[in-house]
């Protein structure tokens, strides 16, 4: 299959490209703007493959998107390009609105014009998968799970921008008959994740004997999904999902943030005993503004209708993740040296100054 992947140099996108090219033998065109969170080293194992192509371009650039569709002639699109870090969206929301909303609009229009010009058989086969997040649903109480029918209730600039882009894809399907689908995933983790996110930040801070900052009381709950399981789900949804529908992708691995950090500490005690006990580094810090208390995904529809099953549970996945970061200093060191040094992001001045 010829698949156009946007944002394929990021964390999830690179896992998708590696899976499509390396396992499925698909032909992939990766379109990526190469922002701060992109890391070409994540694609070392497929770079140079006959099945992999790359274009540096912004999804907001309509002319560039038109050229990419015309020249590559994809049979499917997996749209992952997005600004994704909640903390950054709190103090820099404009980029999230531009990329996540206007970028998705631009890509949809380029894809729609390409699709309309295809011959009938190719038009019937073409599919566009928009990859979204469980954060569009807002915060759950102590019980229940997010369903595909759960009403949207986003809390952050990031999640509101993703909610808007979800609505665009559904509107393009209903209005134009465009062959769009949506997936909403829970928190991803695994190799090649940019070190500002919770799990790699905790691993690298623990490795260097730095504080392990836990927001609030550490009781916020997330459902964790190993990134390679997510990549497999996305191809399955792209090829077999019902057009115009949504599929939730979750790992059934609910953990509080504090539980996640303590699990990492225990693994670091085992795998890097020179710094043990690592849980002495846990430090509670001011909570994130608008921090949703609990997310949990019901993936029954994906499992029942398409036969997807997650391979990794949290215990196996987190061990693989810690081992990967400990063994791949060459991957993360250029990022921590020049791009992100572990500083706190997303704090409002009023909170820093104690006025809220």
N, C-alpha and C positions, 0 to 999 in steps of 0.2 A: 504494500500500500504506500502511496505517496502522501506523506503527512507534513503539513506546514505547522510548526510549533513556534508559538511566540513566547518570549522569555525563557528560551531553552538553555541559557547560560546561568540561570539562577538555581536555587536549591532543588525545588521540585522539577523544574524544567529540565535540568541536566539529568536527573534520574529517569525522566521520561525519554529523553533522547538516547541515553545509554540502553534502555530497555528496548525501544523501538528498533534501533539499529543493530544492537548486539545480540538480542534474543529473537526478535520477531523478523529480522532481516527486512524491515521496512526501509524506504528511502525518505530521508528527513531533510527538510529545510528549516534551520533554526534562525529565526529573526529575533535579534536582541539589540537593545539600545546600548548595552554595556554600562549600566549605571553602577553605583558604588557596590551593590550587592551581587553583581555578576562576577563570576570567576572562571575564566576559560580553562583553568587547570582541571575543573570538574569534568571536562569532556575529553581528557587526554586519551582515554581508551577507545574513543570512536573518531577523534579528529584524524583526518587522513583516510578514513574509510570511504570506499566508493559510495556507500549509502548515506553519507552525511555531507550536508552543505551548510554554509553559514553566511548570513548577510547582517551587517551592522546597520540597523535602521530603527526609527522610532515609529511605533504603531499609530501615532498621531499624524504621520506624514502620508497623506493619501496617495500622492504620486508614487512614493516608494512601495506602498502596499499594492497598488495596481500593477506595478512592474513585477513584483514578487509573484503575484498570482499568475500573471500572463506568462512569465518565463518558467516557473516551476510546475505549474498546472497540477495543483494538489487534488487528491481525491477526498481529503479530510483536513480539518483544522483542529488543533488543540490549543486553545487560547489561555495561556498562563501569564502573559506579561502583565505585571501590576506592581504598584507600590504596595508593600505588604506589612510593614512593621507598624503596629498600633502606636507605639510610643512616638515614632517619628510623625505620625499623622496628627498628633495632638498639637504640636508646635509648628508643623509645616504642611497644613492640609491642602494647599493649592496644588502641589504636585500630584496628590492622590486624586483630586477631582479631575485634573487634566488627563493623567494617564489612565486611570481606572474607568472613568466615564467617557470622556471624549475620545480616548484611544480605542475603547471598545466600540463606540459608535463608528469611528472611522474604519476600523477593521471590518465591522459588520457590513458597511456600505460597499467596501472594496470586494468583500466576499460575495455579497449579493449580486453585484454587477457581473462578476466572474461567473457565478452560478447561472445567471440568466442566459449567458451566452454559450453555455455548454450544450452539446447535443442531448436529446431526450434521455438516452441511457445514462450518460455521465451525470446529467442533472439529477436523475432519480437516485443515483448512488452517492452523491456528495453529502457530507455531513460536517457540522460545525459544533464542536464541544467547547463551551465556556466553563472554565474551572473557577469555582467560587469557594466560599468558606461557610462554616457553621455560624460564624459571628453575625451573619445577617439576621439570625433569629433572635438575637438578644440574649438575655440571661434566664436560665431555668431556675426553678425552685429546687428544693431538696429531692423531689421525685420527678419522674417523667423523662422523656427523651424527645429530641428534635425529630419530627417527621417531615416528609417532603411537603406536607400540607400546613406545617406550622407557620403562623403569621410572622411577617418580618417585623423586627423591632430593634434595629441597630443602635448601638450606644456610642460608637466612636466615629470620628471622621473616616477612618479606614473602612469600617464595616458599612457605613452609610454609602460610601462610594461603591463598594462591591454590591450592595443591595440594588443601587441604581443600575449598575451594569447588568445584573441578573434580569431586571425588569425590561431592559432594552432587548435582550435576547428573546424573551418570551413575546414581547410586542412585535419583533421582526418575524417571528414564526406565525403569530396570529394574523398580522396585517398582510404580510407578503407571502406567506406560505414557506418562508425560509427554513431550511432543514437544521434548526438549532436544537441543542440539548444543553442542560446545565448539570454540573455536579457540585455538591457542597460537602467539603471535607472537614474533618476534625483536625486538631493540631498535628502537624507532621514533625517527624524527627528522623535522624539518621545521618549518614555520611554527607559531607559537603554542604552543611548548613552554615550560613553566615553567622559569625560569632556574636552578633548582638542578640540573638534569640536565646531563650532560657537555657536549654540543655547544653548547647556548645559553650555558652558563656560560663555556666557552672563548671563544666569540665576544665576549661582553660584557666579559670580563676583558681580552681582547686589545685591544678597542676603547678601554678605559680605562687601558691600560698596567699592568694588575695582573698578579700572578703567575698562571701557568697550572698549577694543581696536578695532577700525575699520580700516581696511586696506585701504590705499590710500584715495580716496574721498568718499568711501562707495557706489559708484555707480555700482559696479559689480553686475550683475543680475543672480539669480539662480531660477530654477523651483523646488519647494519643494513638497515632497511626504511623506505622513505619513507612518511610517514603517509597521503598520498593514495592510494597503492597499497594500503595496509592497509584504508582505508575501502571501497574497491571490492571487496576480497576479502570483507569482512564482509557486505556486502549479498548477494553471490553465495552465500556459505555459508548465510545466513539463508533465502534463497529456494529454493536448489537442493541444499543439502547433505543427506546421508542422516541421518535422525533417529537419535540415540543414538551418533553417531560424532564423532571428533575430526579436525580439520584443522589442520596446521601451516602457518603463514604466515611466509615468510622471504624476504629480498631477495637471497640468494646474494652477499652483500657482506661477507665476513669481513675485519676489520681489527683490528690491535692498538689499544689505547687510544692509545698513543704515535703510531701512524700517523694516527689520526683527528686528534689535536691538531696534528701537523705539517702535515697537509693544510689544516686551518683556518688555521694560521699563514701558509702560502703564499698562500691566497686573501686573507687580510687584508693581506699585503704588496702584493698586486695592487690590491685594492679600497679599502684604507685605508693608503696608503703612508706617511702621516705617522708611523706608529708602527713602521715596519719597521726591522730584521728582528724579527718578532714571536716567533720561536722562542727568542730570548734570554730570554723570560719563562717558559719551561718550568722547573718546579720539581718535584722528586720528593719526595713526602710519604709518611708512614706508611700502609701499605696498609689497606684496609677489612677488618675481622674477617670471616672466612668467605668471602672473595672468590673466587668460582668462576673458574677459569682460562680456560675456553673454552666458548662456546656456538656452535652452528651448526645451522641448521634445514634439513631436507630437505622441500621443498614439492612434491615430485613428485605426491602424491595430489591436492592442490588443483589443480595444473596439469593433470594427466591427466584427472581425473574431472569437474572443473567448468570447465576452460578458462581459469583465471586466469593472467595473466602480469604481472609487475611492469614498469611503464613506465620507472621511474627506476633507473639504476645509481648507485653511490655517488658517482662523480665529478659526474654531472649533479645529483643530489639535494643534495649538500653545497654546491655552488655556489648553487643556488636558495635554500638555507637561509641561508647567510651573507648573500646579497644581501637576503633578506627582513628579517633582523634589522637590518641597516644602514639599511634604508629604513623601518622601523616603530618608531622611537623612541617614538612615542605609545602603542604597545601595551605595551612592556616597561618603560618608565620608571616608571609607577605601581606596578609590582610591585617593582622594585629600590629604589624610594624608601621603600616602606612595609611590604613583606611579607618580602622576602628580599634581603639585601645581599651574598651571595656567601660567607657564612661556612661553614666546614667543619662537616658534620653526621655523626653516627653514630660518633663516637670514644668508646670506653669509657674510663673514668677510669684503669683499670689500664694501658691502652696509653699514654694521655697522660702518665702518671707514670713510664713506663718499666718497669713491672713485668710486662709480657708482650710 
